[in-house]
């Protein structure tokens, strides 16, 4: 069985695809099937979240593209930016993973959350779509809209973890 354990920034060729729902892309250990039908074992660093389009490889040297599978979601639409902000705030206050798009929020199917955002004035429709929630402002090294390798917000010094070998704080 092929193993995948390393992310690549780019590759000359793509040998296969690994189609996974978001809850599978959060796992650091996973047994799955590639689009070709070949079985694969994933061994990623704990805390790794695989994002749509990322490239993986292993000892065999094959390159596999991660594809976010369509899954049941709710798409939240609001008539005003204020309603959208209120919905985002209340979803975040419940530590709900949410994908933020141009003019919409996407969440996992949850009847209680649907009722809550509808009560705030949103329209909700169920849609099968890839789910790519925000990684969080302090998720250094994770997915960010900045795409520059930095978190979306500065990490306060008191929250930084000092590791052996790190330079001393100034």
C-alpha positions in Angstrom: 0.0 0.0 0.0 1.3 3.5 -0.9 1.9 5.9 1.9 1.6 9.7 1.8 3.3 11.8 4.4 4.8 15.0 2.9 3.2 18.1 1.4 4.8 19.6 -1.8 4.7 23.2 -2.8 4.6 22.2 -6.5 5.2 19.3 -8.8 5.9 18.7 -12.5 3.3 15.9 -12.7 0.2 14.7 -10.8 -0.1 10.9 -10.6 -3.4 10.6 -8.9 -6.1 12.3 -6.8 -7.3 11.8 -3.3 -10.9 12.9 -2.9 -11.8 13.5 0.8 -14.6 15.2 2.8 -13.4 17.8 5.3 -13.6 15.6 8.4 -11.3 13.1 6.6 -8.9 15.9 5.6 -8.5 16.8 9.3 -7.2 13.4 10.3 -3.5 12.8 10.7 -3.8 9.0 10.1 -6.2 7.7 7.5 -6.6 4.7 5.1 -8.3 5.7 1.9 -8.6 5.0 -1.8 -7.2 7.2 -4.6 -9.3 8.1 -7.6 -7.6 5.3 -9.5 -8.8 2.8 -6.8 -5.3 2.2 -5.3 -5.3 2.1 -1.5 -3.3 4.7 0.4 -2.3 5.3 4.0 -1.9 8.9 5.1 0.5 9.7 7.9 0.5 13.5 8.5 1.8 15.6 11.4 -0.8 16.0 14.1 -2.9 19.1 13.5 -2.4 19.1 9.7 -5.5 19.9 7.7 -5.4 19.0 4.0 -6.8 21.7 1.7 -8.2 21.4 -1.8 -5.5 21.4 -4.4 -2.6 20.5 -2.0 0.0 18.0 -3.2 1.2 15.0 -1.3 4.0 12.5 -1.8 5.6 9.6 0.1 8.6 7.2 -0.2 7.3 5.9 -3.5 7.7 9.3 -5.1 4.2 9.5 -6.6 2.4 12.8 -6.4 -1.2 13.0 -5.3 -3.5 16.0 -5.5 -6.0 16.5 -2.6 -9.5 17.2 -3.8 -12.2 18.5 -1.5 -15.2 16.2 -1.9 -18.7 17.6 -2.1 -20.7 17.1 1.1 -24.0 18.3 2.6 -23.7 21.9 3.8 -25.9 24.8 4.5 -25.2 28.0 2.6 -26.2 31.1 4.6 -27.2 34.2 2.6 -28.0 37.6 4.1 -29.6 40.8 2.7 -27.3 43.1 4.6 -23.7 43.2 5.8 -24.9 43.7 9.3 -27.0 40.5 9.2 -24.0 38.6 7.8 -21.8 39.9 10.5 -24.3 39.0 13.2 -24.6 35.4 11.8 -20.8 35.1 11.6 -20.5 36.3 15.2 -23.1 33.9 16.6 -21.7 31.0 14.6 -18.2 31.8 15.9 -19.5 32.2 19.4 -20.6 28.6 19.2 -17.1 27.6 17.9 -18.8 26.5 14.6 -16.5 25.9 11.7 -17.6 28.2 8.8 -16.4 28.9 5.3 -16.5 32.6 4.5 -17.2 33.4 0.8 -18.1 36.5 -1.2 -21.6 37.1 0.1 -22.2 33.8 1.9 -21.3 31.6 4.8 -21.1 27.8 4.5 -21.5 25.5 7.5 -22.1 21.8 8.1 -25.7 20.7 8.2 -27.0 21.3 11.7 -30.8 22.0 12.2 -30.2 24.0 15.4 -27.7 26.4 13.7 -30.0 26.7 10.7 -32.8 27.8 12.9 -30.5 30.2 14.8 -29.3 32.1 11.6 -32.8 32.1 10.1 -33.9 33.7 13.4 -31.3 36.4 12.8 -32.7 37.1 9.3 -30.7 34.9 7.0 -31.8 32.6 4.2 -30.4 29.1 4.3 -30.3 26.5 1.6 -28.9 23.0 1.7 -26.2 22.4 -0.9 -23.7 19.7 -1.7 -20.4 21.4 -2.0 -16.7 21.2 -0.9 -16.4 22.5 2.6 -13.3 24.7 3.3 -13.7 26.4 6.6 -11.5 29.2 7.9 -8.4 27.9 9.8 -8.6 30.6 12.4 -6.6 33.8 13.0 -3.9 32.1 15.0 -3.5 29.0 12.8 0.1 29.8 11.8 1.2 27.8 8.8 -2.3 26.8 8.0 -4.7 28.0 5.3 -5.2 31.7 5.1 -6.6 34.1 2.5 -3.3 36.1 2.8 -1.5 33.2 1.1 1.9 34.5 2.4 2.5 32.0 5.1 1.5 34.3 7.9 -1.5 34.1 10.1 -4.4 36.4 9.3 -3.8 38.3 12.6 -0.7 38.9 14.6 -0.2 36.3 17.4 0.1 38.2 20.7 3.5 37.6 22.3 1.9 36.0 25.4 0.3 33.3 23.2 3.5 32.4 21.3 5.1 29.2 22.4 8.8 29.2 22.9 10.5 26.1 21.6 14.2 25.1 22.1 16.1 26.7 19.3 13.8 29.6 18.8 15.4 33.0 19.1 14.7 34.8 22.4 11.9 37.4 22.2 13.1 41.0 21.7 
